[in-house]
Amino acid sequence: MAGYSLKIERFPIVGDSLPAGVRDNLSLKSPWRNTVSTGKHSVTTPSAKVNEIAASRLKRLYFAEGFIDRLVMYLDETLTIQGLPNPFRVSSCPGTGQLPPTQQWVRALAEISKKEQELLFYKPAPLTTNASAQDEARYQIFDLLNLLIKVKALNTVSQTPNISTSTGSIRQFFCDSKGNAIPPNNTRTSIFTPCWARSASAHLRPINGAGRNSGPNPGAADFSIILNPDLADQLGCAEIKSHWSYSTRSLMKIYQGGPGILDQQSMFLATPNTRVTANALLQQLTGQLFAQGCDIGFCTNLDTAFFYLVYKGENAQGVIEKMQIVVPTQTPSSDTKPGLILSALMRFEDPKLLKCLQAFTYLALDRKKWQDNGTSLVDILAPLDEISLITCP
Protein backbone atom coordinates (compact mmCIF):
# COMPACT_ATOMS: atom_id res chain seq x y z
CA MET A 1 0.00 0.00 0.00
CA ALA A 2 1.97 2.93 -1.33
CA GLY A 3 2.19 5.91 0.96
CA TYR A 4 1.28 4.09 4.18
CA SER A 5 3.34 2.58 6.97
CA LEU A 6 1.98 -0.20 9.16
CA LYS A 7 3.46 1.66 12.11
CA ILE A 8 0.70 4.04 13.17
CA GLU A 9 2.35 7.40 13.76
CA ARG A 10 -0.53 9.65 12.64
CA PHE A 11 -3.92 9.40 11.05
CA PRO A 12 -3.73 9.17 7.25
CA ILE A 13 -4.71 12.30 5.36
CA VAL A 14 -6.86 12.05 2.28
CA GLY A 15 -4.58 11.58 -0.75
CA ASP A 16 -1.79 9.87 1.19
CA SER A 17 -2.25 6.64 -0.76
CA LEU A 18 -1.39 8.35 -4.06
CA PRO A 19 2.14 9.01 -5.38
CA ALA A 20 3.45 12.43 -4.38
CA GLY A 21 3.40 13.66 -7.97
CA VAL A 22 -0.35 13.20 -8.40
CA ARG A 23 -1.57 13.63 -4.81
CA ASP A 24 -2.38 17.31 -5.30
CA ASN A 25 -4.60 16.42 -8.28
CA LEU A 26 -7.10 14.58 -6.09
CA SER A 27 -10.19 16.75 -5.80
CA LEU A 28 -13.95 16.59 -6.02
CA LYS A 29 -15.50 16.98 -9.46
CA SER A 30 -18.30 19.48 -10.05
CA PRO A 31 -21.04 17.92 -12.22
CA TRP A 32 -22.80 19.64 -15.09
CA ARG A 33 -26.53 20.30 -15.19
CA ASN A 34 -28.30 17.87 -17.51
CA THR A 35 -30.21 18.91 -20.63
CA VAL A 36 -33.41 17.99 -18.76
CA SER A 37 -33.64 18.93 -15.08
CA THR A 38 -35.73 20.60 -12.40
CA GLY A 39 -36.17 24.36 -12.67
CA LYS A 40 -34.12 26.97 -10.86
CA HIS A 41 -36.94 27.66 -8.40
CA SER A 42 -36.86 24.15 -6.92
CA VAL A 43 -36.05 25.50 -3.44
CA THR A 44 -37.08 24.21 0.01
CA THR A 45 -39.35 26.67 1.80
CA PRO A 46 -38.85 26.55 5.59
CA SER A 47 -41.84 25.10 7.42
CA ALA A 48 -43.52 27.13 10.16
CA LYS A 49 -41.75 24.96 12.75
CA VAL A 50 -38.31 25.55 11.23
CA ASN A 51 -39.06 29.26 10.93
CA GLU A 52 -39.78 29.43 14.68
CA ILE A 53 -36.44 27.75 15.43
CA ALA A 54 -34.60 30.16 13.14
CA ALA A 55 -36.39 33.17 14.65
CA SER A 56 -35.17 32.24 18.14
CA ARG A 57 -31.70 30.85 17.37
CA LEU A 58 -30.45 32.70 14.29
CA LYS A 59 -30.05 36.37 15.20
CA ARG A 60 -26.64 37.10 13.68
CA LEU A 61 -24.28 35.82 11.00
CA TYR A 62 -20.56 35.78 11.78
CA PHE A 63 -17.57 35.11 9.54
CA ALA A 64 -14.40 33.37 10.70
CA GLU A 65 -11.50 34.12 8.38
CA GLY A 66 -9.30 31.33 9.78
CA PHE A 67 -12.03 28.65 9.85
CA ILE A 68 -10.77 26.70 6.81
CA ASP A 69 -7.09 26.84 7.75
CA ARG A 70 -7.82 25.80 11.34
CA LEU A 71 -9.79 22.82 10.01
CA VAL A 72 -6.82 21.72 7.91
CA MET A 73 -4.39 22.26 10.79
CA TYR A 74 -6.55 20.07 13.01
CA LEU A 75 -5.85 17.20 10.62
CA ASP A 76 -2.37 18.02 9.27
CA GLU A 77 -0.13 18.34 12.28
CA THR A 78 2.88 19.39 10.19
CA LEU A 79 1.08 22.54 9.04
CA THR A 80 1.48 25.92 10.71
CA ILE A 81 0.06 29.15 9.32
CA GLN A 82 1.31 32.60 10.21
CA GLY A 83 -1.31 34.65 12.02
CA LEU A 84 -3.20 31.60 13.31
CA PRO A 85 -1.50 30.73 16.60
CA ASN A 86 -2.13 27.82 18.96
CA PRO A 87 -3.92 25.45 16.56
CA PHE A 88 -5.73 22.47 18.03
CA ARG A 89 -4.62 19.06 16.69
CA VAL A 90 -6.46 15.76 16.35
CA SER A 91 -3.67 13.97 18.25
CA SER A 92 -4.17 16.33 21.21
CA CYS A 93 -7.83 15.44 21.69
CA PRO A 94 -8.28 14.47 25.36
CA GLY A 95 -9.39 10.94 26.15
CA THR A 96 -8.70 9.61 22.67
CA GLY A 97 -8.41 6.09 24.09
CA GLN A 98 -8.02 2.89 22.11
CA LEU A 99 -7.29 3.00 18.38
CA PRO A 100 -9.04 0.61 15.99
CA PRO A 101 -7.73 -2.97 15.78
CA THR A 102 -4.95 -3.59 13.26
CA GLN A 103 -7.16 -5.68 10.95
CA GLN A 104 -9.74 -2.88 10.71
CA TRP A 105 -7.01 -0.28 10.10
CA VAL A 106 -5.24 -2.27 7.37
CA ARG A 107 -8.48 -3.16 5.57
CA ALA A 108 -9.63 0.47 5.69
CA LEU A 109 -6.32 1.70 4.23
CA ALA A 110 -6.67 -0.70 1.31
CA GLU A 111 -10.24 0.49 0.65
CA ILE A 112 -9.19 4.14 0.95
CA SER A 113 -6.44 3.59 -1.60
CA LYS A 114 -8.91 2.03 -4.04
CA LYS A 115 -11.45 4.82 -3.56
CA GLU A 116 -8.87 7.56 -4.04
CA GLN A 117 -7.73 5.95 -7.28
CA GLU A 118 -11.35 5.92 -8.48
CA LEU A 119 -11.88 9.57 -7.59
CA LEU A 120 -8.66 10.64 -9.29
CA PHE A 121 -10.05 9.68 -12.71
CA TYR A 122 -13.77 10.02 -11.97
CA LYS A 123 -16.13 11.90 -14.30
CA PRO A 124 -19.57 12.60 -12.80
CA ALA A 125 -22.83 12.18 -14.68
CA PRO A 126 -24.90 15.32 -15.34
CA LEU A 127 -27.38 16.27 -12.62
CA THR A 128 -31.15 16.35 -13.03
CA THR A 129 -32.51 17.09 -9.53
CA ASN A 130 -31.45 17.87 -5.96
CA ALA A 131 -31.73 14.12 -5.32
CA SER A 132 -29.18 13.42 -8.06
CA ALA A 133 -26.85 15.97 -6.42
CA GLN A 134 -27.18 14.00 -3.17
CA ASP A 135 -26.33 10.78 -5.01
CA GLU A 136 -23.22 12.43 -6.41
CA ALA A 137 -22.17 13.68 -2.97
CA ARG A 138 -22.57 10.22 -1.50
CA TYR A 139 -20.26 8.71 -4.11
CA GLN A 140 -17.62 11.44 -4.12
CA ILE A 141 -17.68 12.53 -0.46
CA PHE A 142 -19.42 10.31 2.06
CA ASP A 143 -18.23 6.91 0.83
CA LEU A 144 -14.64 8.12 1.28
CA LEU A 145 -15.31 9.80 4.63
CA ASN A 146 -16.84 6.59 5.98
CA LEU A 147 -13.64 4.74 5.12
CA LEU A 148 -11.54 7.44 6.80
CA ILE A 149 -13.66 7.09 9.96
CA LYS A 150 -12.57 3.45 10.17
CA VAL A 151 -8.93 4.40 10.77
CA LYS A 152 -9.95 6.58 13.72
CA ALA A 153 -12.97 5.09 15.48
CA LEU A 154 -13.93 1.80 17.08
CA ASN A 155 -17.03 0.07 15.75
CA THR A 156 -19.94 1.09 17.99
CA VAL A 157 -22.25 -1.54 16.48
CA SER A 158 -20.67 -3.99 18.91
CA GLN A 159 -22.31 -2.04 21.71
CA THR A 160 -25.83 -2.98 22.76
CA PRO A 161 -28.32 -0.46 21.31
CA ASN A 162 -29.67 1.78 24.07
CA ILE A 163 -33.30 1.39 22.99
CA SER A 164 -35.75 0.50 25.73
CA THR A 165 -38.89 -0.18 23.68
CA SER A 166 -39.80 -1.05 20.09
CA THR A 167 -42.34 0.79 17.93
CA GLY A 168 -43.17 0.83 14.26
CA SER A 169 -40.09 2.93 13.53
CA ILE A 170 -37.77 1.91 16.38
CA ARG A 171 -36.56 -1.57 17.26
CA GLN A 172 -33.93 -3.15 19.48
CA PHE A 173 -32.29 -5.15 16.69
CA PHE A 174 -31.33 -5.07 13.01
CA CYS A 175 -33.58 -7.14 10.75
CA ASP A 176 -33.44 -8.59 7.24
CA SER A 177 -35.90 -8.00 4.40
CA LYS A 178 -38.28 -10.59 5.89
CA GLY A 179 -38.29 -8.93 9.31
CA ASN A 180 -36.07 -11.55 10.97
CA ALA A 181 -33.72 -10.29 13.70
CA ILE A 182 -30.02 -10.40 12.73
CA PRO A 183 -27.80 -12.26 15.25
CA PRO A 184 -25.44 -9.84 17.07
CA ASN A 185 -22.30 -11.56 15.76
CA ASN A 186 -23.42 -10.93 12.18
CA THR A 187 -24.08 -7.25 12.75
CA ARG A 188 -20.59 -6.72 14.19
CA THR A 189 -18.93 -7.99 11.03
CA SER A 190 -21.33 -6.46 8.49
CA ILE A 191 -22.15 -2.98 9.81
CA PHE A 192 -19.93 -0.14 11.01
CA THR A 193 -20.81 2.97 12.96
CA PRO A 194 -20.05 5.85 13.45
CA CYS A 195 -20.79 6.71 9.85
CA TRP A 196 -22.26 9.29 7.54
CA ALA A 197 -25.83 8.18 6.75
CA ARG A 198 -29.37 9.43 6.27
CA SER A 199 -31.40 10.15 9.38
CA ALA A 200 -34.86 8.78 10.03
CA SER A 201 -37.50 11.01 11.60
CA ALA A 202 -37.17 9.03 14.82
CA HIS A 203 -33.51 10.09 15.07
CA LEU A 204 -34.43 13.74 15.43
CA ARG A 205 -35.23 15.98 18.36
CA PRO A 206 -38.83 17.18 18.54
CA ILE A 207 -39.56 20.52 16.86
CA ASN A 208 -42.71 21.96 18.46
CA GLY A 209 -44.56 18.68 18.74
CA ALA A 210 -42.89 16.69 15.96
CA GLY A 211 -41.16 13.95 17.92
CA ARG A 212 -38.89 10.99 17.64
CA ASN A 213 -41.78 8.58 17.15
CA SER A 214 -43.94 10.81 14.97
CA GLY A 215 -44.16 11.26 11.22
CA PRO A 216 -41.95 13.41 8.97
CA ASN A 217 -39.81 15.87 10.92
CA PRO A 218 -38.83 19.10 9.13
CA GLY A 219 -35.33 19.13 10.62
CA ALA A 220 -33.75 16.25 8.72
CA ALA A 221 -30.48 17.01 6.90
CA ASP A 222 -29.51 15.11 3.76
CA PHE A 223 -26.69 13.33 5.60
CA SER A 224 -25.53 13.21 9.21
CA ILE A 225 -22.86 11.49 11.29
CA ILE A 226 -24.61 8.79 13.30
CA LEU A 227 -22.63 7.82 16.38
CA ASN A 228 -24.17 4.41 17.04
CA PRO A 229 -27.27 2.34 16.30
CA ASP A 230 -29.41 3.91 19.02
CA LEU A 231 -31.17 7.27 19.12
CA ALA A 232 -28.23 9.42 20.18
CA ASP A 233 -27.94 12.92 18.76
CA GLN A 234 -26.05 13.17 15.50
CA LEU A 235 -22.53 14.61 15.53
CA GLY A 236 -22.56 16.73 12.36
CA CYS A 237 -24.80 17.27 9.36
CA ALA A 238 -24.53 18.05 5.65
CA GLU A 239 -26.93 19.60 3.18
CA ILE A 240 -26.52 19.03 -0.57
CA LYS A 241 -28.10 21.29 -3.17
CA SER A 242 -28.07 21.66 -6.95
CA HIS A 243 -26.01 24.53 -8.32
CA TRP A 244 -28.85 25.98 -10.40
CA SER A 245 -31.52 26.08 -7.67
CA TYR A 246 -29.01 27.30 -5.04
CA SER A 247 -26.59 29.24 -7.20
CA THR A 248 -23.14 30.26 -6.01
CA ARG A 249 -24.18 33.85 -6.66
CA SER A 250 -27.07 33.48 -4.18
CA LEU A 251 -24.72 31.96 -1.57
CA MET A 252 -22.33 34.89 -1.95
CA LYS A 253 -25.17 37.23 -0.93
CA ILE A 254 -25.04 35.68 2.55
CA TYR A 255 -21.56 37.11 3.07
CA GLN A 256 -22.60 40.45 1.63
CA GLY A 257 -25.60 40.74 3.97
CA GLY A 258 -27.68 41.10 0.84
CA PRO A 259 -31.33 42.21 0.59
CA GLY A 260 -33.76 39.86 2.29
CA ILE A 261 -31.09 38.39 4.59
CA LEU A 262 -30.27 41.08 7.18
CA ASP A 263 -32.19 44.10 8.46
CA GLN A 264 -30.74 47.58 9.06
CA GLN A 265 -29.33 46.50 12.45
CA SER A 266 -27.66 43.53 10.71
CA MET A 267 -30.05 41.11 12.40
CA PHE A 268 -31.10 38.04 10.45
CA LEU A 269 -34.54 38.28 8.83
CA ALA A 270 -36.27 35.03 9.80
CA THR A 271 -39.00 35.72 7.26
CA PRO A 272 -41.82 33.15 6.99
CA ASN A 273 -42.29 31.80 3.45
CA THR A 274 -39.30 33.79 2.23
CA ARG A 275 -38.60 33.87 -1.49
CA VAL A 276 -34.92 34.71 -0.93
CA THR A 277 -33.00 31.49 -1.59
CA ALA A 278 -30.11 32.22 0.78
CA ASN A 279 -32.50 33.19 3.58
CA ALA A 280 -34.50 29.97 3.17
CA LEU A 281 -31.29 27.94 3.18
CA LEU A 282 -29.98 29.51 6.41
CA GLN A 283 -33.29 28.84 8.15
CA GLN A 284 -33.20 25.25 6.94
CA LEU A 285 -29.63 24.73 8.19
CA THR A 286 -30.49 26.22 11.60
CA GLY A 287 -33.49 23.92 11.97
CA GLN A 288 -31.35 20.91 11.07
CA LEU A 289 -28.67 21.71 13.64
CA PHE A 290 -31.32 21.93 16.35
CA ALA A 291 -33.30 18.84 15.31
CA GLN A 292 -30.20 16.69 14.88
CA GLY A 293 -28.59 17.87 18.10
CA CYS A 294 -25.29 18.90 16.54
CA ASP A 295 -23.21 22.09 16.45
CA ILE A 296 -21.41 21.87 13.12
CA GLY A 297 -22.44 21.42 9.51
CA PHE A 298 -21.42 21.54 5.88
CA CYS A 299 -23.34 22.74 2.82
CA THR A 300 -22.54 22.53 -0.88
CA ASN A 301 -24.24 23.11 -4.20
CA LEU A 302 -21.47 21.01 -5.85
CA ASP A 303 -19.94 24.21 -7.24
CA THR A 304 -18.98 25.86 -3.97
CA ALA A 305 -19.12 24.85 -0.30
CA PHE A 306 -18.99 26.25 3.22
CA PHE A 307 -18.93 25.07 6.84
CA TYR A 308 -20.93 26.53 9.71
CA LEU A 309 -20.97 26.43 13.50
CA VAL A 310 -23.62 27.11 16.12
CA TYR A 311 -22.62 30.19 18.14
CA LYS A 312 -24.58 31.03 21.27
CA GLY A 313 -23.12 34.52 21.41
CA GLU A 314 -20.75 34.12 24.33
CA ASN A 315 -18.57 37.24 24.63
CA ALA A 316 -19.84 38.51 21.27
CA GLN A 317 -20.55 42.06 22.42
CA GLY A 318 -17.10 43.25 21.42
CA VAL A 319 -17.49 41.75 17.94
CA ILE A 320 -20.81 43.55 17.48
CA GLU A 321 -19.60 46.88 18.87
CA LYS A 322 -16.52 46.76 16.67
CA MET A 323 -18.84 46.93 13.65
CA GLN A 324 -20.59 49.97 15.19
CA ILE A 325 -23.98 48.24 15.19
CA VAL A 326 -26.78 50.02 17.04
CA VAL A 327 -28.98 47.53 18.90
CA PRO A 328 -32.57 48.68 19.63
CA THR A 329 -32.86 49.53 23.34
CA GLN A 330 -36.06 47.48 23.73
CA THR A 331 -34.25 44.33 22.63
CA PRO A 332 -32.44 42.35 25.37
CA SER A 333 -28.75 42.14 24.41
CA SER A 334 -28.75 38.36 24.92
CA ASP A 335 -31.32 38.10 22.12
CA THR A 336 -29.10 39.85 19.60
CA LYS A 337 -26.05 37.58 19.66
CA PRO A 338 -26.79 33.89 18.88
CA GLY A 339 -26.36 32.71 15.33
CA LEU A 340 -24.05 30.89 12.96
CA ILE A 341 -20.32 31.29 12.34
CA LEU A 342 -19.53 30.69 8.68
CA SER A 343 -16.35 29.66 6.96
CA ALA A 344 -15.28 31.22 3.69
CA LEU A 345 -16.80 29.80 0.53
CA MET A 346 -14.59 27.17 -1.08
CA ARG A 347 -14.58 25.96 -4.66
CA PHE A 348 -15.96 22.41 -4.81
CA GLU A 349 -12.94 21.37 -6.88
CA ASP A 350 -10.39 22.90 -4.48
CA PRO A 351 -8.10 19.99 -3.42
CA LYS A 352 -8.10 21.42 0.10
CA LEU A 353 -11.86 20.76 0.46
CA LEU A 354 -11.42 17.00 0.82
CA LYS A 355 -8.96 17.59 3.68
CA CYS A 356 -11.42 19.99 5.30
CA LEU A 357 -14.18 17.40 5.06
CA GLN A 358 -11.99 14.77 6.70
CA ALA A 359 -11.01 17.21 9.46
CA PHE A 360 -14.65 18.25 9.90
CA THR A 361 -15.64 14.59 10.31
CA TYR A 362 -12.85 13.85 12.81
CA LEU A 363 -13.61 17.00 14.79
CA ALA A 364 -17.30 16.10 14.95
CA LEU A 365 -16.31 12.68 16.32
CA ASP A 366 -14.06 14.38 18.90
CA ARG A 367 -16.44 17.19 19.90
CA LYS A 368 -17.74 15.70 23.14
CA LYS A 369 -14.23 14.84 24.36
CA TRP A 370 -13.09 18.42 23.78
CA GLN A 371 -16.30 19.74 25.33
CA ASP A 372 -15.84 17.62 28.45
CA ASN A 373 -12.39 19.20 28.72
CA GLY A 374 -13.84 22.72 28.57
CA THR A 375 -13.05 23.40 24.90
CA SER A 376 -15.77 24.21 22.37
CA LEU A 377 -15.78 23.93 18.59
CA VAL A 378 -15.79 27.74 18.50
CA ASP A 379 -12.54 27.75 20.52
CA ILE A 380 -10.99 25.34 18.02
CA LEU A 381 -12.17 26.80 14.71
CA ALA A 382 -13.23 30.39 15.30
CA PRO A 383 -11.53 32.16 18.24
CA LEU A 384 -13.33 35.43 18.96
CA ASP A 385 -10.44 37.61 17.86
CA GLU A 386 -10.68 36.00 14.40
CA ILE A 387 -14.41 36.43 13.77
CA SER A 388 -16.32 39.40 12.42
CA LEU A 389 -19.98 40.25 12.13
CA ILE A 390 -21.59 40.05 8.70
CA THR A 391 -23.46 43.33 8.24
CA CYS A 392 -25.96 44.78 5.83
CA PRO A 393 -24.56 47.11 3.12
KALIN-V824849 format. One record per helix or strand of 3 or more residues. SS is the DSSP state (helix for helix, strand for strand). FROM is the first residue (numbers start at 1). TO is the last residue. Records with the same first field share a line. If there is no record, write none. Layout:
# KALIN-V824849
SS=FROM-TO / FROM-TO
This chain:
# KALIN-V824849
helix=20-23 / 48-57 / 67-75 / 90-92 / 102-120 / 130-149 / 156-158 / 184-190 / 201-203 / 248-255 / 277-292 / 317-322 / 333-336 / 351-372 / 377-381 / 384-386
strand=60-64 / 195-197 / 223-226 / 237-240 / 296-300 / 304-311 / 339-342 / 387-389
